[in-house]
Amino acid sequence: MKFLSLKLGGRACALLLVSSAMAGGSPPPDLLEAPVVVAAPPRSTPFDLSDPDRIKAGKQRFHSTCAEFCHGHAPPLFIGRTDLPPKYAFDMISNGGGSATPMPPWGSVFTHDEIWELVAYLKYLGTQKL
C-alpha cells in the first residue's frame, strides 16, 4: 500500500491503525479471492502401485497428457529414477510445483485414482534402464 506512505498527519495514521485493528486487519470482502477447494489425498495408496493394469492406465494417461504437453514422449525423464517417493509424486501431480517448477496442478483434472495410476507408471519407469 505505497499510496499510504504519502504525508498523512498523525491523526490520519492513528485513525487508519485503529480502523485496521477493529477490522482485524482483513481486507474488504470484495478484495478476497474465492477459496480453492481441493480434496485431501488419501493417506496411503488406494491400490498396489505394481499392478500391471494400473501401470498401463498411468502410461496411457502420461502419454496423452503429461508427455503431450510438457514432458515429451521418449525417453521419459523418470527412467531409472528411484528417488521419487510415491506421496511426493502424488502431491506434485495433484498440487503442482508451486514456485519451484512450472508444473501445473492436475488435482482438479484427474481423480485421486488417476493420479495414483500416474504415480504407479512413474514408479515402474524408475525400475527401467535406458
N, C-alpha and C positions, 0 to 999 in steps of 0.2 A: 504494500500500500504506500507507494512512494509519494502519492499526492498528499498524504497526511504529514509529510515531513516539511511541507511549506510552513511558513511562520504562523503557527497557531498560538494564540495567547494562552497563558496559564489556565484560565478558566475553561477555555475550549478543550484543552488537553484533559483537565480534570473531569469534565463532563463526558468526554469520549471514554475515558478509563472507567468511570462509574457505570455508564450505559453498557459497556462491553462486559463488565463484571456481572451486572444484573442479567444480561442475556446469556451468561455462561460462555461468552466468547464464541458463540455459534453464529455462523453467517445466516442471513435470511433464508427461509426455505427455498425460495426460487433460485438460489445460487448453489444449492446442493445437487449433486449428481444422483441419478437414480441408482439404487444399490444393485450390485451384480450378485445374483443368486447362483451359487454353484453347489451341487450336492456333494456331500462329503464322500470321499472314496472309501471303498470297503477297507477294513483294517488288514485283510490278507487277500491273496489272490483267490478268485472265486472258482478256479479250476487249476488243474495241473498244467504248468507252463510248458511241459514237454509233450503235451497231447498233440499228435500229428495233425488232427483236424483243425485245432485252434491255431497251430503254426501256419497251416495252409491259408486259413482265413486271414490271419495277420499279414501274410505275404501278399495276398491279393489286395488288401486294403493299402498296404505300404506302397505297392507299385502303382495303384490307381490314384493315390492322393499324395502321400509323402514324397515319393520319388518323382512323381509327375510335376509337382510344384517346386520342390526345394532340393531334395537330397540326391536326385539323379538315380539312374537305374543300375549302372554297373561300374565298378564293383561297389556294393553298398558300403558305406563308411563303417558299418558295425561288424564286419567280418573280423573274427579273431579278438574282438573286444570283450574281455572278461571282467572289466572293472565297472560294469553298469548294473548297480543294484536294481532289482525289479521295481521297488517302490519309487526310487528316484526317476526311473524311466517313465513310470505311470504319471508321476507328478509333472514332469517336464512336458509330456504329451498333453496332459489334461489342462495344465495352467499356463503353459508356455515358458519361455526362458526369462521373462522379465527383462530387466535392462542388461542382463549378461549376454544374451544372444537374441537374434531376430526371430527365434522360434515362436510362432503364434500359438495361442491356446486353442486346443481342439476339444476341450471338455464339453462344450455346448453343441458340438457337431457329432461326436461319437458317444455311444453308450459306454458305461464302465467296462462291460464285457468286450466291446470292440477295442477299447484302449488296451485291455489286458491281452487281447489277441495280438495286437501290435507289439506289446512287450514280449510275448511268447516268441514271436518271429525275431525280434532283436536278440533275445537270449539264444535262440537257435543259431543266428548268424555268428554270435560270439564263439560258438564251438567249431566254426568252419575256418579253413585256412585259405589264403589267397592262391 
